[in-house]
Amino acid sequence: MAIDLSAFVKTSAQPKDRVSPMAAKLVGSEILKIAAEIRALIAQGKPVCNLTVGDFDPKQFPIPEVLRANITAAYAAHETNYPPSNGMPELRSSVQRFYERDLGLKLPIESILIASGARPVIYGIYRAVVAEGDEVLYPVPSWNNNHYVTMLGAKGVTVKCGPESRFLPTRDSLLAGLPTARLVCLNSPLNPTGTAMGKDMVLGISEAIVKENEKREKSGARPVYLMYDHIYWMLTAKGTTHHTPPELVPEMARYTIFVDGISKAFASTGVRVGWAIGPVDVIDRMSAILGHVGAWAPRAEQLATAKLLDDPSAITAYLTNLRRELAVRLDALHDGFQKLKSAGLPVDSLSPEGAIYLTVRVHPFGKKSAAIGKTLETNEDVRKHLLEAAGVGVVPFQAFGYPGETGWFRLSVGAVSPRDIEDAMPRIAEALRALA
């Protein structure tokens, strides 16, 4: 008979009494909490247009066929043992060729590190360049920087960005925090807003970082690095051009650490292949850190990704279709909210520039919701009202570190069909008109 250990593992002690101070302070994902609510409604048979997850429904967006076929072939060839901790040579070489071919950046193989997606890369960057108490400068809204700061015992210095800059940072907005920062974190196209940094913005920030590091080099101080997360760079909207710091200021190659991978551009979030590219000395230390935690991508998936990146025609065909399908959904949402705005409802939206997200404002504050039985005072109240009254799931900007009850939300289109959006817009209109 098995020993029942439930009484021992279900302790009544407070977590802070049993775990590290960091673990006690770390909060879970707000987005996952919202996802659990949506799953519960779906289980009850209620229709929900789920615009919350930064993921892709494989039924809507399958991975590239060449990637799927080569993963299967690699497993059939028994490519199931440990890969090198810094990545399969085939994949590192293909990433090198890919960046030279598509981004015009020629880099040594030693500057490329493969990992199991972008998250370990980001963690590795923080671990490699940020010490306890160091300042990390990042704009808000942004994805998860607050959690990484907590894990490192660092000091987060936030720069609040607003709709006037499409929620993107400018050179001037970062200048005050730059002299004491150890790491600057930028993401373009931006999660959660779906907006992208223009050439002048990237140029200005890059020039400021180089100038700051020239001062530090003279005094012998450690440099400030830029974590440039451009995991969505292949998903820019029509009319938007993606730029990188070293492209505009080559000296930035000494200080820029790229975050990239296949998860978004190839709808391959579960395949878990990402990479970092940066100064060789930093990449070497990141490799040692991630090697100790076993954060490498599976061998078969790495080999298949290498073949995908060396197939420009397959990439072009896949991205042409993916961008088109994303644009259909994003444009339908944006156009729908603009029509509601024109009809006098308290909503607004920013035109999409990239990624899989739309920034929307819903601000019926002070109105009474029968669906949730209270007056709408906060973004969370509005979120719950939309979910209960309209069957639409959205994520408030507070989940991305953005302060204030201003009605801004992220809407993601990776898990919905055009019909889902078409059906949801009248429900949103009805839910807003029903407010007393």
C-alpha positions as CSV (number, residue, x, y, z in Angstrom):
1,M,0.0,0.0,0.0
2,A,1.3,3.5,-0.9
3,I,2.1,5.9,1.9
4,D,-0.2,9.0,1.8
5,L,2.1,12.0,2.1
6,S,-0.6,14.6,1.6
7,A,-0.5,15.9,5.2
8,F,3.2,16.5,4.9
9,V,3.4,18.2,1.5
10,K,0.3,20.4,2.0
11,T,1.9,22.5,4.7
12,S,0.1,25.3,6.3
13,A,3.2,27.4,6.8
14,Q,3.5,30.7,5.0
15,P,5.8,30.5,1.9
16,K,8.1,33.2,3.2
17,D,9.0,30.9,6.1
18,R,10.1,28.1,3.9
19,V,11.7,29.6,0.8
20,S,14.3,32.2,-0.2
21,P,13.5,35.9,0.1
22,M,13.6,36.2,-3.7
23,A,11.2,33.3,-4.2
24,A,8.8,34.8,-1.6
25,K,8.8,38.1,-3.4
26,L,8.4,36.8,-6.9
27,V,4.9,37.0,-8.3
28,G,3.3,34.7,-10.8
29,S,2.3,35.6,-14.3
30,E,-0.8,37.8,-14.4
31,I,-1.5,36.6,-17.9
32,L,-1.6,32.9,-16.7
33,K,-4.1,33.9,-14.0
34,I,-6.4,35.4,-16.6
35,A,-5.9,32.4,-18.9
36,A,-7.2,30.1,-16.1
37,E,-10.4,32.2,-15.8
38,I,-10.9,31.9,-19.6
39,R,-10.4,28.1,-19.5
40,A,-13.1,27.9,-16.8
41,L,-15.6,29.8,-18.9
42,I,-14.8,27.6,-22.0
43,A,-15.3,24.5,-19.9
44,Q,-18.8,25.8,-19.0
45,G,-19.6,26.0,-22.7
46,K,-19.5,29.8,-22.9
47,P,-18.1,31.3,-26.2
48,V,-14.9,33.3,-25.5
49,C,-12.8,35.2,-28.0
50,N,-9.4,34.7,-26.3
51,L,-7.2,37.7,-27.1
52,T,-4.9,37.2,-24.1
53,V,-2.2,34.7,-25.0
54,G,1.0,35.7,-26.8
55,D,0.9,32.3,-28.5
56,F,-0.4,30.7,-31.7
57,D,-3.2,28.2,-32.1
58,P,-1.6,25.6,-34.3
59,K,-5.0,25.1,-36.1
60,Q,-4.8,28.7,-37.1
61,F,-1.1,29.0,-37.5
62,P,0.8,25.7,-38.1
63,I,4.6,25.8,-38.0
64,P,6.4,25.7,-41.4
65,E,6.1,22.3,-43.1
66,V,9.8,22.2,-43.8
67,L,10.5,22.7,-40.1
68,R,8.0,20.0,-39.1
69,A,9.3,17.5,-41.6
70,N,13.0,18.1,-40.6
71,I,12.2,17.7,-36.9
72,T,10.5,14.4,-37.6
73,A,13.5,13.3,-39.8
74,A,16.0,14.2,-37.1
75,Y,14.2,12.1,-34.5
76,A,14.0,9.3,-37.0
77,A,17.7,9.6,-37.4
78,H,18.1,9.2,-33.6
79,E,19.2,12.8,-33.0
80,T,18.2,12.5,-29.3
81,N,21.3,12.9,-27.3
82,Y,22.7,16.1,-25.6
83,P,23.6,18.9,-28.0
84,P,26.7,21.0,-27.3
85,S,25.8,23.4,-24.5
86,N,26.3,26.5,-26.7
87,G,24.3,25.0,-29.6
88,M,24.7,22.7,-32.5
89,P,27.4,24.0,-34.9
90,E,25.0,23.6,-37.8
91,L,22.5,26.0,-36.2
92,R,25.0,28.5,-35.0
93,S,26.4,28.7,-38.6
94,S,22.9,29.0,-40.1
95,V,22.0,31.8,-37.7
96,Q,25.3,33.5,-38.7
97,R,24.4,33.3,-42.4
98,F,20.8,34.3,-41.7
99,Y,21.8,37.5,-39.9
100,E,24.2,38.4,-42.7
101,R,21.7,37.7,-45.4
102,D,18.6,39.3,-43.9
103,L,19.8,41.9,-41.5
104,G,23.2,42.8,-43.1
105,L,25.1,42.0,-39.9
106,K,28.3,40.0,-40.3
107,L,29.2,38.4,-37.0
108,P,31.7,35.7,-35.8
109,I,30.4,32.3,-34.8
110,E,31.7,32.8,-31.3
111,S,29.1,35.6,-30.8
112,I,26.1,33.2,-31.2
113,L,24.6,31.1,-28.4
114,I,21.6,28.8,-28.8
115,A,19.1,28.2,-26.0
116,S,15.7,26.7,-25.5
117,G,13.8,29.8,-26.5
118,A,14.1,33.5,-25.7
119,R,13.3,33.3,-22.0
120,P,16.6,31.5,-21.0
121,V,18.4,34.0,-23.2
122,I,16.9,36.9,-21.3
123,Y,17.7,35.2,-18.0
124,G,21.3,34.6,-19.2
125,I,21.8,38.2,-20.1
126,Y,20.6,39.4,-16.8
127,R,22.8,36.9,-15.0
128,A,25.9,37.7,-17.1
129,V,25.9,41.5,-16.8
130,V,23.7,42.5,-13.8
131,A,24.9,42.2,-10.2
132,E,22.8,42.5,-7.1
133,G,21.9,46.1,-6.6
134,D,22.7,47.1,-10.2
135,E,20.2,49.4,-12.0
136,V,18.3,48.0,-14.9
137,L,16.7,50.7,-17.1
138,Y,13.6,49.7,-19.0
139,P,10.5,51.3,-20.4
140,V,7.0,50.4,-19.4
141,P,4.9,48.8,-20.6
142,S,7.2,45.9,-21.3
143,W,7.3,42.1,-20.8
144,N,8.6,40.6,-17.6
145,N,11.6,42.9,-16.9
146,N,10.2,43.5,-13.4
147,H,10.3,39.7,-12.7
148,Y,13.9,39.3,-13.9
149,V,14.9,42.3,-11.8
150,T,13.4,40.6,-8.8
151,M,15.2,37.4,-9.5
152,L,18.6,39.2,-9.7
153,G,18.0,41.4,-6.7
154,A,18.6,44.4,-9.0
155,K,17.0,47.8,-9.0
156,G,14.5,48.4,-11.7
157,V,14.4,51.9,-13.1
158,T,11.3,52.3,-15.2
159,V,10.5,54.9,-17.9
160,K,6.8,55.4,-18.3
161,C,5.9,55.7,-22.0
162,G,2.5,56.9,-23.2
163,P,0.3,57.0,-26.3
164,E,2.0,60.2,-27.5
165,S,5.0,58.0,-28.3
166,R,3.0,54.9,-29.1
167,F,4.2,53.6,-25.8
168,L,7.8,53.5,-27.0
169,P,10.9,55.1,-25.3
170,T,12.8,58.0,-26.8
171,R,16.5,58.9,-26.4
172,D,15.5,61.8,-24.2
173,S,13.3,59.7,-21.9
174,L,16.2,57.3,-21.2
175,L,19.0,59.9,-20.7
176,A,18.3,60.6,-17.1
177,G,18.7,56.9,-16.1
178,L,21.6,56.0,-18.4
179,P,24.6,57.2,-16.3
180,T,23.8,54.7,-13.5
181,A,22.3,51.9,-15.5
182,R,24.1,48.5,-16.0
183,L,21.6,47.2,-18.5
184,V,19.0,48.9,-20.8
185,C,16.2,46.6,-22.0
186,L,14.4,47.4,-25.3
187,N,12.0,45.4,-27.3
188,S,10.8,46.2,-30.9
189,P,8.3,45.4,-32.2
190,L,7.0,45.8,-28.7
191,N,5.1,43.3,-26.6
192,P,2.5,44.3,-25.4
193,T,1.7,47.2,-27.8
194,G,2.4,46.0,-31.3
195,T,4.2,49.2,-32.1
196,A,7.8,49.5,-33.4
197,M,10.8,51.7,-32.9
198,G,11.6,53.9,-35.9
199,K,15.1,54.5,-37.3
200,D,15.6,57.9,-35.5
201,M,14.6,56.4,-32.2
202,V,17.0,53.4,-32.5
203,L,19.8,55.7,-33.7
204,G,19.3,58.3,-30.9
205,I,19.3,55.6,-28.1
206,S,22.4,53.9,-29.7
207,E,24.4,57.1,-29.9
208,A,23.5,57.9,-26.3
209,I,24.7,54.5,-25.1
210,V,28.0,54.7,-27.1
211,K,28.6,58.2,-25.6
212,E,28.0,57.0,-22.1
213,N,30.3,54.0,-22.5
214,E,33.1,56.3,-23.9
215,K,32.9,58.1,-20.6
216,R,33.0,54.9,-18.6
217,E,35.9,53.5,-20.5
218,K,38.0,56.5,-19.6
219,S,37.2,56.1,-15.9
220,G,37.5,52.3,-15.9
221,A,33.9,51.8,-15.0
222,R,31.9,48.8,-16.3
223,P,29.9,49.4,-19.4
224,V,26.2,49.7,-19.8
225,Y,24.8,47.0,-22.1
226,L,21.7,47.0,-24.3
227,M,19.4,43.9,-24.3
228,Y,17.7,44.3,-27.7
229,D,14.8,41.8,-27.8
230,H,13.7,41.7,-31.4
231,I,11.9,38.3,-31.3
232,Y,9.1,39.8,-33.5
233,W,11.4,41.5,-36.1
234,M,10.2,39.4,-38.9
235,L,6.6,40.2,-38.1
236,T,6.6,43.9,-38.9
237,A,3.5,45.3,-40.5
238,K,3.4,46.7,-44.0
239,G,5.0,50.1,-44.1
240,T,7.2,49.4,-41.0
241,T,10.9,48.8,-41.2
242,H,12.9,47.1,-38.5
243,H,16.3,48.6,-37.5
244,T,19.0,47.3,-35.2
245,P,21.5,49.3,-33.2
246,P,24.7,47.9,-34.8
247,E,23.2,48.5,-38.3
248,L,23.0,52.2,-37.5
249,V,26.0,52.6,-35.1
250,P,28.5,49.7,-35.7
251,E,30.2,50.5,-32.3
252,M,27.0,49.2,-30.6
253,A,28.1,45.7,-31.5
254,R,30.3,45.9,-28.4
255,Y,27.3,46.6,-26.2
256,T,24.3,45.0,-27.8
257,I,23.0,41.6,-26.9
258,F,20.2,40.4,-29.2
259,V,17.4,38.2,-28.1
260,D,15.8,36.2,-31.0
261,G,14.5,32.8,-32.0
262,I,11.9,31.0,-34.1
263,S,9.0,31.1,-31.6
264,K,7.1,34.1,-33.0
265,A,8.2,34.5,-36.6
266,F,7.5,30.8,-37.3
267,A,4.6,30.3,-34.9
268,S,6.9,27.7,-33.1
269,T,6.5,28.7,-29.5
270,G,6.5,25.1,-28.3
271,V,9.5,24.0,-30.4
272,R,11.8,26.0,-28.0
273,V,14.7,27.2,-30.1
274,G,16.1,30.7,-29.5
275,W,19.5,32.4,-29.6
276,A,21.5,35.3,-28.2
277,I,24.0,37.3,-30.3
278,G,26.4,39.7,-28.7
279,P,30.0,40.5,-27.6
280,V,32.0,37.3,-27.5
281,D,33.1,37.8,-23.8
282,V,29.5,38.2,-22.7
283,I,28.2,35.3,-24.8
284,D,31.0,33.1,-23.3
285,R,29.8,33.8,-19.8
286,M,26.1,33.4,-20.8
287,S,27.0,30.0,-22.3
288,A,28.6,28.9,-19.0
289,I,25.5,30.1,-17.0
290,L,23.0,28.4,-19.2
291,G,25.1,25.3,-19.5
292,H,24.8,24.8,-15.8
293,V,21.0,25.0,-15.8
294,G,20.7,22.8,-19.0
295,A,18.8,25.5,-21.0
296,W,19.8,24.1,-24.4
297,A,17.3,23.5,-27.1
298,P,16.6,19.9,-28.1
299,R,19.1,18.5,-30.6
300,A,16.5,17.5,-33.3
301,E,14.8,20.8,-33.2
302,Q,18.1,22.6,-33.6
303,L,19.1,20.7,-36.6
304,A,15.7,21.2,-38.2
305,T,15.9,25.0,-37.5
306,A,19.3,25.1,-39.1
307,K,17.8,23.8,-42.4
308,L,14.9,26.2,-42.2
309,L,17.1,29.3,-41.8
310,D,19.2,28.1,-44.8
311,D,16.1,28.0,-46.9
312,P,15.2,31.6,-47.9
313,S,12.4,30.6,-50.3
314,A,10.6,28.6,-47.5
315,I,11.1,31.5,-45.1
316,T,9.7,34.0,-47.6
317,A,6.7,31.8,-48.5
318,Y,5.8,31.2,-44.8
319,L,6.3,34.7,-43.6
320,T,4.3,36.1,-46.5
321,N,1.3,34.0,-45.5
322,L,1.8,34.6,-41.7
323,R,2.0,38.4,-42.1
324,R,-1.0,38.4,-44.3
325,E,-3.1,36.4,-41.8
326,L,-2.0,38.4,-38.8
327,A,-2.8,41.6,-40.7
328,V,-6.3,40.4,-41.5
329,R,-6.9,39.9,-37.7
330,L,-5.1,43.0,-36.4
331,D,-6.8,45.2,-39.0
332,A,-10.2,43.8,-38.2
333,L,-9.7,44.5,-34.5
334,H,-8.4,48.0,-35.1
335,D,-11.1,48.9,-37.7
336,G,-13.7,47.5,-35.3
337,F,-12.6,49.6,-32.4
338,Q,-12.4,52.7,-34.5
339,K,-16.0,52.1,-35.6
340,L,-17.1,51.8,-32.0
341,K,-15.2,55.0,-31.2
342,S,-16.9,56.8,-34.1
343,A,-20.2,55.6,-32.7
344,G,-19.4,57.4,-29.4
345,L,-18.4,54.4,-27.3
346,P,-15.5,54.9,-24.8
347,V,-12.8,53.1,-26.8
348,D,-9.7,53.7,-28.9
349,S,-6.9,51.8,-30.6
350,L,-3.4,52.3,-32.1
351,S,-2.7,51.2,-35.6
352,P,-0.7,47.9,-35.6
353,E,3.0,48.1,-36.6
354,G,4.2,44.6,-35.9
355,A,4.1,41.5,-33.7
356,I,0.7,39.9,-32.9
357,Y,-0.7,42.6,-30.7
358,L,-3.0,45.5,-30.8
359,T,-3.1,48.3,-28.2
360,V,-6.7,49.2,-27.3
361,R,-8.2,51.6,-24.8
362,V,-11.5,50.8,-23.2
363,H,-12.4,53.4,-20.5
364,P,-16.0,53.3,-19.4
365,F,-15.0,54.2,-15.9
366,G,-17.8,55.3,-13.5
367,K,-20.4,53.1,-15.3
368,K,-22.2,50.3,-13.5
369,S,-21.8,46.7,-14.7
370,A,-24.6,44.3,-14.1
371,A,-22.4,41.5,-15.3
372,I,-19.9,41.8,-12.4
373,G,-22.2,43.7,-10.0
374,K,-20.1,46.9,-9.5
375,T,-19.1,50.2,-10.8
376,L,-16.1,50.1,-13.2
377,E,-13.2,51.8,-11.4
378,T,-10.1,50.0,-12.5
379,N,-8.7,48.3,-15.6
380,E,-9.3,45.0,-13.8
381,D,-13.0,45.8,-13.5
382,V,-13.2,46.6,-17.2
383,R,-11.3,43.4,-18.0
384,K,-13.8,41.3,-16.0
385,H,-16.8,43.1,-17.5
386,L,-15.6,42.4,-21.1
387,L,-15.0,38.8,-20.2
388,E,-18.3,38.2,-18.4
389,A,-20.6,40.5,-20.6
390,A,-18.9,40.1,-24.0
391,G,-17.0,36.8,-23.7
392,V,-13.8,38.6,-24.7
393,G,-10.5,38.1,-22.9
394,V,-8.0,40.9,-22.8
395,V,-4.9,41.8,-20.7
396,P,-4.5,45.1,-18.9
397,F,-1.3,47.0,-19.2
398,Q,-0.7,46.5,-15.5
399,A,0.5,43.0,-16.4
400,F,3.3,44.7,-18.2
401,G,4.4,47.0,-15.4
402,Y,2.3,50.0,-16.6
403,P,0.8,52.0,-13.7
404,G,-2.5,53.8,-13.6
405,E,-6.1,53.0,-14.3
406,T,-6.2,54.5,-17.8
407,G,-8.0,51.7,-19.7
408,W,-5.1,50.4,-21.9
409,F,-5.1,46.7,-22.8
410,R,-3.2,44.3,-25.0
411,L,-5.1,42.2,-27.5
412,S,-3.4,39.3,-29.1
413,V,-4.5,37.6,-32.3
414,G,-2.4,34.5,-32.3
415,A,-5.2,32.2,-31.1
416,V,-8.2,33.5,-32.9
417,S,-9.8,33.3,-36.4
418,P,-11.1,36.3,-38.4
419,R,-14.6,34.9,-37.7
420,D,-13.9,35.0,-33.9
421,I,-13.1,38.7,-34.1
422,E,-16.1,39.4,-36.4
423,D,-18.4,37.7,-33.9
424,A,-16.8,39.4,-30.9
425,M,-17.1,43.1,-32.0
426,P,-20.9,43.3,-31.7
427,R,-20.7,41.6,-28.3
428,I,-18.2,44.3,-27.1
429,A,-20.5,47.0,-28.4
430,E,-23.5,45.5,-26.6
431,A,-21.5,45.1,-23.4
432,L,-20.5,48.7,-23.4
433,R,-23.9,50.0,-24.3
434,A,-25.4,47.9,-21.5
435,L,-23.5,49.9,-18.8
436,A,-25.6,52.1,-16.6
